[in-house]
Amino acid sequence: MDPLLVTSNLPFDEWTSVLGSERLTGALLDCLTHHVHILEMNGESYRLAASKKRQKQTVQTKPIEKEDARPI
């Protein structure tokens, strides 16, 4: 069997809200979790941290415009 990686930001008990059917969700999780390693990551998202850093840099480097600035 080829390796398969599944990621989600939802815990298993909330997958029913996405898949709709409790039986389908149970069957899917049963197949997916048979002989697997589950890695649960808790911490700040790398993408969120990078996005916040980019936003902060953009705000700091944005030129200040004066409303009454006139060309010379």
C-alpha positions in Angstrom: 0.0 0.0 0.0 1.3 3.5 -0.9 1.7 6.0 1.9 -1.1 8.5 2.5 -1.0 11.7 4.5 -4.3 13.3 5.7 -4.3 16.6 7.5 -7.1 18.5 9.1 -7.6 21.2 11.6 -10.7 19.4 13.0 -10.6 16.7 15.7 -12.1 13.4 14.7 -15.3 14.0 16.6 -16.1 17.0 14.3 -15.5 15.2 11.0 -19.2 14.3 10.9 -20.1 17.9 10.4 -18.0 17.9 7.2 -18.9 14.4 5.9 -22.6 14.6 6.9 -23.1 11.0 7.9 -22.1 9.5 11.2 -21.9 6.0 9.6 -19.8 7.2 6.7 -17.5 9.2 9.1 -17.1 6.1 11.3 -16.3 3.9 8.4 -13.8 6.3 6.9 -12.0 6.9 10.2 -11.9 3.1 10.8 -10.1 2.6 7.5 -7.9 5.6 7.8 -6.7 4.8 11.4 -6.0 1.1 11.0 -2.3 0.6 11.5 -1.4 4.2 11.5 0.6 6.8 13.4 -1.5 9.8 14.4 0.5 13.0 15.0 -1.4 15.7 16.8 0.2 19.1 16.5 -0.6 21.8 18.9 0.9 25.2 18.4 0.8 28.4 16.4 0.4 27.9 12.7 3.6 28.6 10.7 1.6 30.1 7.8 -0.4 32.4 10.3 2.9 33.6 11.9 4.4 34.3 8.5 1.3 36.1 7.3 1.3 38.3 10.5 5.0 39.1 9.9 4.4 40.1 6.3 1.4 42.3 7.3 3.5 44.0 10.0 6.4 44.7 7.5 3.9 46.1 4.9 2.4 48.5 7.5 5.8 49.7 8.6 7.1 50.3 5.0 4.0 51.8 3.6 4.6 55.5 2.7 2.6 58.1 4.6 0.4 60.2 2.3 -0.6 63.7 3.2 -4.1 64.8 2.1 -2.9 68.3 1.2 0.3 67.4 -0.6 0.8 69.4 -3.8 3.3 68.8 -6.6 6.0 71.4 -6.8 
